[in-house]
Amino acid sequence: MATFSANLGFLWTELSLPAAIRAAKAAGFDAVECHWPYDVSALTLAAVLHETGLPMLGLNTRRGDTGAGDNGLSALPDRVDEARAAIDEAIAYAVATDTASVHVMAGFAEGADAHNTFVTNLRYACDAAAPHGITILIEPLNRYDAPGYFLRTTDQALDLIVEVGATNLALMFDCYHVQLMEGDLSHRLRDLMRVIGHVQFASVPDRAAPDHGEVHYPHIFALLDELGYDRPLGAEYKPGGPTDATLGWMPGKAQSADKRRSAGRARKA
């Protein structure tokens, strides 16, 4: 049966990160993950994770100068020193918080130089992460939300994983991004399961709660069970309002809501 991780880059964003972790625990999530937690000290975050008993599954390297439009640095040939500083920072934070993986963000780039730079930086990241048992993740992003992003498809990601040749490099398979770029999620999951390190999901095309849209997630969750995927799946969607009001897709949540409604009707009768 599928278990779930709350991506706190999108869920409970009105709360501080420690408070969001507590909210995820109260809502019944089995793990948490985040985007850029660096404004909170690693010691504070580690304490809250210990308090709640929730593991932190992953975090991202910094994007760079977001005011200038950066969305990652590791495929930018003229930003290698900055990219490696961001990798070092992310790995150190992951070690301090017992976080399982680090997503190394490529950035806006294209061409052979960008490819070679990304490969070199990924090897650097994998070498630095390996002694700590940390997995390095790469994630294709869709061309609508991130036009010009270097890593766009799962085929490109697979080629990079093979070329880098590190046992601790894996694919972040975000169903939302993959559906927009490639579709065919069931076959893609089957074909790529051997290199998938984490799975994320949201409705398509609006990236909201996974209870509507063109992807039938009960099928995807059942398929992942069939394929033997046994780690929490990342709920990385934009709730568009109070997060707690959007959790009816979680197993048990809809049934509980139905029971509350039935009880209310019985009392009125």
Secondary structure, DSSP 8 states (H G I E B T S, - for coil): ---EEEETTTTTTTS-HHHHHHHHHHHT-SEEE-S--TTS-HHHHHHHHHHHT--B-EEE---S-GGGT--B-TT-GGGHHHHHHHHHHHHHHHHHHT--EEE--B-B--SHHHHHHHHHHHHHHHHHHGGGT-EEEE----TTTSTTBS---HHHHHHHHHHH--TTEEEEEEHHHHHHHT--HHHHHHHHGGGEEEEEE--TTT---TTSSS--HHHHHHHHHHTT--S-EEE----SS-GGGGGGGSTTHHHHHHHHHHHHHHHH-
